[in-house]
């Protein structure tokens, strides 16, 4: 097994096993087990296959904010046993983690980040069990810090980045990043920074002319208030390929959060940048600041991370990235609105994305989606939730349109502080103008969850 694919679980084991970290940090986890039945497990348009799946797994979060070590790690581990033996059993991992070791206070740090997930092998095919692969991106290196007075400081970063996919070797790469940043505190809550980055990208299994240098310069403004936060980045990117081609574009990433009342919250996020699959995973693992993508999905589909239904995959949902080496220009916009009352919860989340590839334009795509989740507390320990998503994906070069609608219900009872049970049903339907890409699926799930 490649070293990069072993690093994600190794990081988690090391954090959990370290006595110093365990005592100082906060570890929360849940363990779950259940049984899923699908009447079309492969999401086939012509040959639906019924299957029963045994699904044990667990989720965890670990936080540490010490003077020597700081960490923020969240993950899910899951094993899927297909009882009718139509597919091989699968063990899957989803992790987003950052750790930082302060070697010399205010002088030298060493950081490590890891992003593991499940992505499609072929994005044009349905999300069947044999169209999934494990991906991992790890980032590690030192940070040298310096001060320029009371309100200004700088830092120099060196990072090694490795990306790996279990089935698509075009994704595998080694990268080096050097960055210099100068920060200025405008107030106790506001900060401005100037940033310059240089990145060298070498793909392990691609021709040399696919390798490139990435140069970026940008300014970044952050503000953190009691009910409002903003993170705005504006600058430019320049890509210089080994084949001699050069291209440039503006760079912008924006995230704004607002909580007008204790019951209402609104988050807006947008991105305009050059990216490839690994770069996207690094820069936008969760575009809503501290809220990860899995948090956003769980707010709509409450059973997705406690063994249930997540795009046809319990516990760990399959992403939508085109795993490979191609560079694309990316435009994204997302929003999430939450409202909570004594018994009701409502979540609405629209999104938009457009990808335009520099070389092979096969996967040029425009995606529009909306998700809605509603929860009602029938009794103090019994909650009924309904969720629905609609997604319209257009591949411009292929003249293909896919419309996918997902509806579901979940009934949850909290037995005591630690134990709960769930019963869920979900209905998926895709309509496509591509031959053989329509499908219908109904899935049922029953399971129990233990939370620490």
C-alpha positions as CSV (number, residue, x, y, z in Angstrom):
1,X,0.0,0.0,0.0
2,X,1.4,3.4,-0.9
3,X,2.6,5.5,2.1
4,X,0.2,8.3,1.4
5,X,-2.8,5.9,1.7
6,X,-1.6,4.7,5.1
7,X,-1.1,8.2,6.6
8,X,-4.7,9.1,7.2
9,X,-5.4,6.2,9.7
10,X,-1.9,6.5,11.1
11,X,-2.5,10.2,12.0
12,X,-5.7,9.3,13.8
13,X,-4.2,6.4,15.7
14,X,-1.2,8.5,16.7
15,X,-3.4,11.2,18.1
16,X,-5.6,8.8,20.0
17,X,-2.7,6.8,21.4
18,X,-0.6,9.7,22.6
19,X,-1.2,10.0,26.4
20,X,-0.3,13.7,26.4
21,X,-2.6,14.6,23.6
22,X,-5.5,12.4,24.9
23,X,-5.4,14.0,28.3
24,X,-5.3,17.5,27.0
25,X,-7.6,17.2,24.0
26,X,-11.3,16.5,23.6
27,X,-12.3,13.3,21.9
28,X,-16.0,12.6,20.9
29,X,-17.1,9.6,19.0
30,X,-20.0,7.5,17.9
31,X,-20.3,3.9,17.0
32,X,-23.1,2.6,14.8
33,X,-24.3,-0.6,13.2
34,X,-27.3,-1.3,11.0
35,X,-28.8,-3.2,8.1
36,X,-29.6,-1.6,4.7
37,X,-31.8,-3.0,2.0
38,X,-31.7,-1.6,-1.6
39,X,-33.8,-2.7,-4.5
40,X,-31.2,-1.4,-7.0
41,X,-27.8,-1.4,-5.3
42,X,-25.8,-0.8,-8.5
43,X,-28.2,2.0,-9.6
44,X,-28.7,0.3,-12.9
45,X,-31.3,1.4,-15.5
46,X,-31.9,-2.0,-16.9
47,X,-30.9,-4.7,-14.4
48,X,-31.8,-3.7,-10.8
49,X,-30.3,-5.9,-8.2
50,X,-31.6,-6.2,-4.6
51,X,-29.0,-6.4,-1.9
52,X,-28.8,-6.4,1.9
53,X,-25.8,-4.6,3.4
54,X,-24.5,-4.9,7.0
55,X,-23.0,-1.6,7.9
56,X,-20.8,-1.1,11.1
57,X,-18.8,2.0,11.5
58,X,-17.9,5.0,13.6
59,X,-17.3,8.7,13.6
60,X,-15.1,10.9,15.7
61,X,-13.9,14.4,16.4
62,X,-10.7,15.4,18.2
63,X,-9.7,18.9,19.2
64,X,-6.7,20.1,21.1
65,X,-5.7,23.8,21.7
66,X,-2.6,23.4,23.9
67,X,0.5,25.7,23.9
68,X,2.6,23.0,22.3
69,X,0.2,21.0,20.2
70,X,-3.0,22.0,18.4
71,X,-5.3,19.7,16.4
72,X,-8.7,19.6,14.8
73,X,-9.6,16.2,13.3
74,X,-12.9,14.8,12.2
75,X,-13.5,11.4,10.5
76,X,-15.6,8.4,9.7
77,X,-14.6,4.8,9.3
78,X,-17.0,2.3,7.9
79,X,-17.1,-1.4,6.7
80,X,-19.8,-2.5,4.3
81,X,-20.5,-6.2,4.0
82,X,-22.8,-7.2,1.0
83,X,-24.7,-10.1,2.3
84,X,-25.8,-11.4,-1.1
85,X,-22.2,-11.3,-2.2
86,X,-23.0,-9.2,-5.3
87,X,-20.0,-7.0,-4.5
88,X,-16.8,-7.3,-2.5
89,X,-16.9,-6.0,1.1
90,X,-15.5,-2.5,1.4
91,X,-13.7,-0.6,4.2
92,X,-13.8,3.2,3.7
93,X,-12.4,6.2,5.4
94,X,-13.3,9.9,5.4
95,X,-11.0,12.3,7.3
96,X,-10.3,16.0,7.5
97,X,-7.6,16.8,10.0
98,X,-5.1,19.5,10.9
99,X,-2.4,19.3,13.5
100,X,0.3,21.8,14.5
101,X,3.4,21.2,16.8
102,X,4.9,24.4,18.3
103,X,8.6,23.7,18.4
104,X,9.7,27.2,19.4
105,X,6.9,29.6,20.6
106,X,6.3,32.4,18.1
107,X,9.3,31.1,16.0
108,X,8.9,27.6,14.6
109,X,6.0,25.3,14.0
110,X,5.5,22.0,12.2
111,X,2.1,21.3,10.7
112,X,0.4,18.3,9.1
113,X,-3.0,18.2,7.3
114,X,-4.7,15.1,5.9
115,X,-7.9,14.9,3.7
116,X,-9.2,11.4,3.0
117,X,-12.4,10.6,1.2
118,X,-14.3,8.5,-1.3
119,X,-14.6,9.7,-4.9
120,X,-16.0,8.2,-8.1
121,X,-13.8,6.3,-10.5
122,X,-15.9,7.4,-13.5
123,X,-17.9,10.5,-12.8
124,X,-20.1,9.8,-15.9
125,X,-21.3,6.5,-14.3
126,X,-23.7,6.1,-11.4
127,X,-22.5,5.8,-7.8
128,X,-22.5,2.0,-7.6
129,X,-20.3,0.1,-5.1
130,X,-17.8,-0.8,-7.9
131,X,-17.5,2.9,-9.0
132,X,-15.9,4.2,-5.8
133,X,-12.2,4.7,-4.8
134,X,-10.3,6.0,-1.8
135,X,-8.4,9.2,-2.2
136,X,-6.0,10.9,0.2
137,X,-4.1,14.3,0.2
138,X,-1.5,15.0,2.8
139,X,0.2,18.3,3.5
140,X,3.1,18.7,5.9
141,X,6.0,21.0,6.6
142,X,7.5,23.8,8.8
143,X,6.4,27.4,9.4
144,X,8.9,30.0,10.5
145,X,7.3,33.0,12.2
146,X,8.7,36.5,12.8
147,X,7.4,39.8,14.2
148,X,7.6,43.3,12.8
149,X,6.3,45.3,15.8
150,X,3.2,45.1,17.9
151,X,0.6,44.7,15.2
152,X,2.5,43.2,12.3
153,X,4.1,39.8,11.8
154,X,5.2,37.5,9.1
155,X,5.7,33.8,8.4
156,X,7.5,31.6,5.8
157,X,6.0,28.2,5.0
158,X,7.4,25.2,3.3
159,X,5.1,22.3,2.5
160,X,5.3,18.9,0.9
161,X,2.0,17.7,-0.6
162,X,1.2,14.2,-1.8
163,X,-2.0,13.1,-3.5
164,X,-3.1,9.4,-4.0
165,X,-6.1,7.6,-5.5
166,X,-6.6,3.9,-5.1
167,X,-7.8,3.3,-8.7
168,X,-7.0,6.3,-10.9
169,X,-3.3,6.8,-11.0
170,X,-3.5,10.1,-13.0
171,X,-4.4,11.7,-9.7
172,X,-1.1,10.7,-8.0
173,X,1.3,13.6,-7.5
174,X,4.0,15.2,-5.4
175,X,4.1,18.9,-4.8
176,X,6.2,21.4,-3.1
177,X,4.9,24.7,-1.8
178,X,6.7,27.8,-0.6
179,X,4.8,30.8,0.8
180,X,5.5,34.1,2.5
181,X,2.8,36.0,4.4
182,X,2.7,39.3,6.2
183,X,-0.2,39.9,8.7
184,X,-1.5,43.1,10.1
185,X,-4.0,43.3,13.0
186,X,-6.5,46.1,12.2
187,X,-8.4,45.5,15.5
188,X,-8.9,42.7,18.0
189,X,-11.4,41.1,15.5
190,X,-10.1,42.2,12.1
191,X,-6.9,41.2,10.3
192,X,-5.4,41.9,6.9
193,X,-2.6,39.9,5.2
194,X,-0.5,39.9,2.0
195,X,0.4,36.5,0.6
196,X,2.7,35.2,-2.1
197,X,2.8,31.4,-2.9
198,X,4.8,29.3,-5.3
199,X,3.9,25.7,-5.9
200,X,5.6,23.0,-8.1
201,X,3.3,20.2,-9.3
202,X,4.8,16.9,-10.6
203,X,2.4,14.0,-11.5
204,X,3.6,10.5,-10.9
205,X,2.0,8.9,-14.0
206,X,1.5,11.6,-16.5
207,X,3.7,13.0,-19.4
208,X,6.2,15.7,-18.3
209,X,4.3,18.5,-20.1
210,X,1.4,18.0,-17.6
211,X,3.6,19.2,-14.8
212,X,3.5,22.9,-14.0
213,X,4.4,25.8,-11.7
214,X,1.6,27.7,-9.9
215,X,2.3,31.2,-8.7
216,X,-0.2,33.2,-6.7
217,X,-0.4,36.6,-5.0
218,X,-3.4,37.8,-3.0
219,X,-4.6,39.8,0.0
220,X,-6.9,38.3,2.6
221,X,-9.2,40.0,5.1
222,X,-10.8,38.2,8.0
223,X,-13.3,39.5,10.6
224,X,-14.7,37.5,13.5
225,X,-17.5,39.1,15.5
226,X,-20.1,37.7,17.8
227,X,-22.8,37.3,15.1
228,X,-20.8,38.0,11.9
229,X,-17.7,36.6,10.3
230,X,-16.0,37.2,7.0
231,X,-13.1,35.7,5.1
232,X,-12.3,37.4,1.8
233,X,-9.4,36.6,-0.4
234,X,-8.6,38.5,-3.7
235,X,-5.6,38.2,-6.0
236,X,-4.3,36.4,-9.1
237,X,-2.9,33.0,-10.3
238,X,-0.4,32.2,-13.0
239,X,0.2,28.6,-14.3
240,X,3.3,27.8,-16.2
241,X,3.3,24.3,-17.8
242,X,6.5,22.4,-18.7
243,X,5.2,22.1,-22.2
244,X,5.6,25.9,-22.6
245,X,2.0,27.1,-22.2
246,X,1.2,29.9,-19.7
247,X,-2.2,31.0,-18.4
248,X,-3.4,33.5,-15.8
249,X,-6.7,34.3,-14.1
250,X,-8.1,36.2,-11.1
251,X,-8.3,34.4,-7.7
252,X,-11.1,35.0,-5.3
253,X,-12.5,33.0,-2.3
254,X,-15.2,34.5,0.0
255,X,-17.0,33.1,3.0
256,X,-19.5,35.1,5.1
257,X,-21.5,34.0,8.1
258,X,-24.3,35.9,9.8
259,X,-26.4,35.0,12.8
260,X,-29.1,37.7,13.0
261,X,-30.9,35.9,15.9
262,X,-30.1,32.9,18.1
263,X,-32.5,30.8,15.9
264,X,-31.3,31.9,12.5
265,X,-27.9,31.6,10.7
266,X,-26.9,32.2,7.1
267,X,-23.6,31.4,5.4
268,X,-22.5,32.4,1.9
269,X,-19.4,31.1,0.1
270,X,-18.0,31.6,-3.3
271,X,-14.8,30.6,-5.2
272,X,-13.2,31.7,-8.5
273,X,-9.9,30.0,-9.2
274,X,-7.7,27.6,-11.2
275,X,-7.7,24.2,-9.6
276,X,-7.2,20.5,-10.1
277,X,-8.8,17.8,-8.0
278,X,-6.0,17.6,-5.4
279,X,-5.8,21.4,-5.2
280,X,-9.5,21.7,-4.7
281,X,-9.5,19.2,-1.9
282,X,-6.8,21.1,-0.1
283,X,-8.2,24.6,-0.5
284,X,-11.9,23.9,-0.1
285,X,-12.5,20.8,2.0
286,X,-15.3,22.7,3.5
287,X,-16.2,26.1,2.1
288,X,-18.1,27.2,5.1
289,X,-15.1,28.0,7.3
290,X,-15.2,25.6,10.3
291,X,-18.2,23.8,8.9
292,X,-17.2,20.8,6.7
293,X,-19.0,19.5,3.7
294,X,-20.2,16.5,5.8
295,X,-21.7,18.9,8.3
296,X,-23.6,20.6,5.5
297,X,-24.9,17.3,4.2
298,X,-25.9,16.0,7.6
299,X,-27.9,19.2,8.3
300,X,-30.1,18.2,5.3
301,X,-29.9,14.4,5.5
302,X,-29.6,13.8,9.3
303,X,-28.7,10.1,9.0
304,X,-25.8,10.4,6.5
305,X,-23.0,10.3,9.1
306,X,-24.6,7.9,11.6
307,X,-25.2,5.0,9.3
308,X,-28.0,5.7,6.9
309,X,-28.4,7.1,3.5
310,X,-25.8,9.4,1.9
311,X,-26.2,9.5,-1.8
312,X,-26.7,5.7,-1.8
313,X,-23.7,5.1,0.5
314,X,-24.3,4.8,4.3
315,X,-22.2,6.9,6.6
316,X,-19.6,8.0,4.0
317,X,-21.0,9.9,1.0
318,X,-19.2,9.7,-2.3
319,X,-17.9,13.0,-3.6
320,X,-18.3,14.4,-7.1
321,X,-14.7,15.4,-8.0
322,X,-13.3,14.3,-11.4
323,X,-10.2,12.5,-10.1
324,X,-7.3,13.1,-12.4
325,X,-4.6,15.6,-13.3
326,X,-6.5,18.1,-15.5
327,X,-6.5,21.7,-14.5
328,X,-9.8,23.7,-14.7
329,X,-11.2,27.1,-14.0
330,X,-13.7,26.8,-11.2
331,X,-16.6,29.0,-10.2
332,X,-18.6,28.0,-7.2
333,X,-21.3,29.6,-5.1
334,X,-23.1,28.1,-2.1
335,X,-25.4,29.1,0.7
336,X,-26.8,27.5,3.8
337,X,-29.7,28.8,6.0
338,X,-30.6,27.2,9.3
339,X,-33.6,28.0,11.4
340,X,-34.3,26.3,14.8
341,X,-37.3,26.6,17.1
342,X,-38.4,24.6,20.1
343,X,-39.6,21.7,18.0
344,X,-38.8,22.6,14.4
345,X,-35.6,22.8,12.5
346,X,-35.3,23.9,8.8
347,X,-32.3,23.9,6.5
348,X,-32.2,25.2,3.0
349,X,-29.0,25.1,0.9
350,X,-28.7,26.1,-2.8
351,X,-25.5,25.7,-4.7
352,X,-24.0,26.4,-8.1
353,X,-20.7,25.4,-9.8
354,X,-19.1,25.7,-13.2
355,X,-15.9,23.9,-14.3
356,X,-14.0,24.7,-17.5
357,X,-11.0,22.5,-18.3
358,X,-7.9,24.0,-19.9
359,X,-7.0,21.0,-22.1
360,X,-9.5,18.1,-22.4
361,X,-12.9,19.7,-22.2
362,X,-14.8,16.5,-22.0
363,X,-15.8,17.1,-18.4
364,X,-16.8,20.8,-18.8
365,X,-19.8,21.0,-16.5
366,X,-22.4,23.2,-14.9
367,X,-24.2,22.1,-11.7
368,X,-27.2,23.6,-10.0
369,X,-28.6,22.0,-6.8
370,X,-30.8,22.7,-3.8
371,X,-31.2,20.7,-0.6
372,X,-34.0,21.1,2.0
373,X,-34.2,19.4,5.4
374,X,-37.1,19.7,8.0
375,X,-37.1,18.1,11.4
376,X,-40.0,18.0,13.9
377,X,-39.6,16.8,17.5
378,X,-42.7,14.6,18.1
379,X,-41.7,14.0,21.7
380,X,-38.7,15.0,23.8
381,X,-36.8,12.0,22.6
382,X,-38.5,11.2,19.3
383,X,-37.8,13.2,16.1
384,X,-39.1,12.8,12.6
385,X,-37.1,14.3,9.7
386,X,-37.8,14.8,6.0
387,X,-35.1,15.6,3.5
388,X,-35.0,16.3,-0.2
389,X,-32.3,17.2,-2.8
390,X,-32.5,18.1,-6.4
391,X,-29.4,18.3,-8.7
392,X,-29.2,19.4,-12.4
393,X,-25.8,18.5,-13.9
394,X,-25.0,19.5,-17.5
395,X,-21.9,18.3,-19.4
396,X,-21.6,21.0,-22.1
397,X,-19.1,19.2,-24.4
398,X,-21.1,15.9,-24.2
399,X,-24.5,17.5,-24.6
400,X,-25.6,15.5,-21.6
401,X,-28.0,16.5,-18.8
402,X,-28.6,14.5,-15.6
403,X,-31.4,15.5,-13.1
404,X,-31.2,13.6,-9.8
405,X,-33.9,13.9,-7.1
406,X,-33.7,12.3,-3.7
407,X,-36.4,12.2,-1.0
408,X,-36.4,10.6,2.4
409,X,-37.7,10.2,5.9
410,X,-35.9,9.4,9.1
411,X,-37.4,8.5,12.5
412,X,-35.0,8.8,15.4
413,X,-35.4,8.0,19.1
414,X,-32.9,9.0,21.8
415,X,-33.1,6.1,24.3
416,X,-30.8,7.6,26.8
417,X,-27.7,9.9,26.8
418,X,-25.6,7.4,24.8
419,X,-28.0,5.2,22.8
420,X,-30.4,6.0,19.9
421,X,-32.0,4.1,17.1
422,X,-33.0,5.1,13.6
423,X,-35.3,3.9,10.9
424,X,-35.0,5.5,7.5
425,X,-36.3,5.3,3.9
426,X,-35.0,7.1,0.9
427,X,-36.0,7.2,-2.8
428,X,-33.6,8.2,-5.5
429,X,-34.4,9.0,-9.1
430,X,-32.2,10.1,-11.9
431,X,-33.3,11.2,-15.4
432,X,-30.7,11.5,-18.1
433,X,-30.5,12.0,-21.8
434,X,-27.5,9.7,-21.9
435,X,-28.3,6.1,-22.7
436,X,-28.3,3.8,-19.7
437,X,-27.9,6.5,-17.1
438,X,-31.5,6.6,-15.8
439,X,-32.1,4.8,-12.5
440,X,-34.6,4.4,-9.7
441,X,-33.7,3.2,-6.2
442,X,-35.6,2.7,-2.9
443,X,-33.6,1.9,0.2
444,X,-34.5,1.1,3.8
445,X,-32.3,1.3,6.8
446,X,-32.6,0.3,10.5
447,X,-29.7,0.8,13.0
448,X,-28.5,1.8,16.4
449,X,-26.0,4.5,17.4
450,X,-23.8,4.8,20.5
451,X,-22.5,8.3,21.2
452,X,-19.8,9.0,23.8
